[in-house]
Amino acid sequence: MILSDSLLFIQKTIIYIYSTSNSAFANEEIVEKQQIQRSDIEAFIAGISKEDFEEKPQRIQMVEEIKDYMNEQDVYYFEDVASIIDKHQPKRTSNMKAKQSEDINYNDLQEDFARIDALAQEYYEYYQIHQSFPEESMSLRSSMSESAAIKALGNAGLKMTERQLAARLVTLGALAAIDGPLPVGDFVALVTGAIIVSEYLDNYIENQAALERNIRENEGRSYARVITESITMTSEIADEIKNNNVKHFRARLNSSGGVLVTTPLSLTAARLAAKNEEETFSVRKSLAKEVVTQTGYETMHHDPHHISSRGIRPANLPHYHMLKKRNNNWEQMDGHHFYPWKSMG
């Protein structure tokens, strides 16, 4: 009887150890398979635009399969939805390997902007004393004909010299209630309709009407409309960040440079959008890295692409790309995952 009890104890112990070992593996499976909310999937689907479907028609079938999955399941997993997205990714016809950006250095561009800002500051100080701007013949600071800012504004249809630009920055700075000239980088973002990453955003929102009126009189009606769109978009994004603690958004490239930020996304929906090779925007660098850090993929960081086939784009932002392994090569996927140089939240 004692022997029988001992054998039973040993048997139970073996079963316990075996089941505990197996449960550890089971827990690993649970950790690997991330449960997500139906609303995350719905937000991902809702954000795919008509243009996205036209660009990649295979997304139509992808969405149908995801909807079937949602109808058939009561619990949803990120990996299940991701596998459907992967299934419908187009096969690359080229053997393009991941490469580093060859764009102009961000620091070089900032030095160019700083030089123009310094020229505008001298114009501002001169105006404070003389109530007029210096004549063209006066040499306050050397001017470079190849200024990136001047080229960027030219691409947007605005033709002016650096001295004319400096004078405009002083005037607009006063209208925005800034104690000094408007930063040239902010002016470029305003007139191209991009999101504004600036310490003076509140000034632009509060004095939007005055800025629009002056821009309409000097640069034209179309630029006043663009400024309205730029300030409105940035204001709405800032409200989402402040009031709803939103960290990620859908985004798209602006034809005139910079980034257009649209609908809020959860991290899960943003990661699904990234797998689907769409653009995203996150409020700071570490959060953008979270979007692209996914199992089975590599990541690549790029400084802003300031030069493109369409000209100089100084309002563009730094970003990450996802890399996918195809034919033993890590290939860069479509989609930029942007963040601002200065954290927005």
VENQUI-V912381 format. One line per field, one symbol per residue. ss: DSSP state (H for helix, E for strand, C for the rest). phi: phi as a letter, one per 30 degrees, with the letter a starting at -180 (. if undefined). burial: b if it has 9 or more other C-alpha atoms within 8 Angstrom, else e. Layout:
ss = ???
phi = ???
burial = ???
This chain:
ss = CHHHHHHHHHHHHHHHHHHHHHHHHHHHHHHHCCEECHHHHHHHHHCCCHHHHHHCCHHHHHHHHHHHHHHHCCCEEHHHHHHHHHHCCCCCCCCCCCCCCCCCCHHHHHHHHHHHHHHHHHHHHHHHHHCCCCCCCCCCCCCCCCCHHHHHHHHCCCCCCHHHHHHHHHHHHHHCCCCCCCCHHHHHHHHHCCCCCCCCHHHHHHCHHHHHHHHHHHCCHHHHHHHHHHHHHHHHHHHHHHHHCCCEEEEEECCCCCEEEEEEECHHHHHHHHHCCCEEEECCHHHHHHHHCCCCCEEEEECCCCEECCEECCCCCCEEEEEEEECCEEEECCCCEEECCCCCC
phi = .dddddddddddddddddddddddddddddddccdbdedddddddddddedddddbeddddeddddddedddccbcbeddddddddecdddddccdcdbddcdddddddddddddddddddddddddedchacddeddcdadccdcedddddddddjccadddddeddddddddddicdkddeddddddddciddccadcedddddcedddedddddcckdddddddeddddddddddddddcchdcbbdbadddcjibcccddbdedddddddddiccbbcdaeddddddcdbeibcbbcbdeddbbdcjdbdddcdacbccbdbhibdcdddjcbdaddcecl
burial = eeeeeeeeeeeeeeeeeeeeeeeeeeeeeeeebbebeeebbebbeeeeeeebbeeebbbebbbebbeeebeeeeebbbeebbebbbebeeeeeeeeeeeeeebbeeeebeebbeebbebbbbbbebbeeeeebeeeeeeeeeeeeebbbbbbbbbbeeeeebeebbbebbbbbbbbebebbbebbbbbbbbbbbbbbeeebebbbebbebbbbbbbeebbbebbbbbbbbbbbbbebbbbbbeeebbbbbbbbbebbbbbbbebbbbbbbbbbbbbbbbbbbbbbebbbebbbeeebbbeebbbbbbeeebbbbbbbbbbbbbbbeeeebbbbebbbbbbbebbe
